[in-house]
C-alpha cells in the first residue's frame, strides 16, 4: 500500500501539469488566432482546478495506475481534462488555424517532457539516484508528457491529431472525415484493447525521445 501511495505521489504533479498546460495552450493559441472563447471562460489558466475532469484527470489515471500495480508489467498511463471551448468560426482563418490550435496541446507536452528530462539530468549530476523521489518524479514527467503528446497526435477525431488532419484535407474529405468524431472515443478504446493503439503512438513516442536526446 505504501508503495502505491508513493507512486501516486510521484505521478500526481506530472499528470496535473501535463493536462493543465495542454488545455491552457489550446486556449492561448486560439486567442492568438482570433477566438477569445477559452480566455473569456477563464480556461487560459495554469490553475488545475479550472481544467480538472473528475473522470479523465483523476479516476482514469488512478484506475490505470492501480491496474498496472496489481497486474504487473508496463501500463499506458493517460488521462484528459475538460476540453477547452474553441469557436472555430471565430478564428481568422478557421480551417488553417484549426491545425495550430490543435497542435498547441501536444507541443506543450513535448516541451514539458524536455524540461523534465533536463531536470533529471541536473539531478543526476548533483548525485541523485534514479530511486530518489524527485528523480522518480522527473522520469514520470517525461513518460506522462510523451504519452499525452503521442496519444493526442493519433489522427482520430476528436483527438488533436484528428483536428490537424481535418485542417489539412480538402473541404469535402475534411467533412467526411470529421463525421467519425462521435465514434472517436469508442474507436480509441477498441484500439487500446486490441493493442493497436501502441502501434499508432510509438512513432510519436520515438520522435519525442529523439528530441529529448537532442536537448541533452
Secondary structure, 3 states (H helix, E strand, C coil): CHHHHHHHHHHHHHHHHHHHHHHHHHHHHHHHCCCCHHHHCCCCCCCHHHCCCHHHHHHHHHHHHHHHHHHCCCCCCCCCCCCCCCCHHHCCCHHHHHHHHHHHHHHHHHHHHHHHHHHHHHHHHCCCCCCCHHHHHHHHHHHHHHHHHHHHCCCCCCCHHHHHHHHHCCHHHHHHHHCCHHHHHHHHHHHHHHCHHHHHHHHHHHHHHHHHHHHC
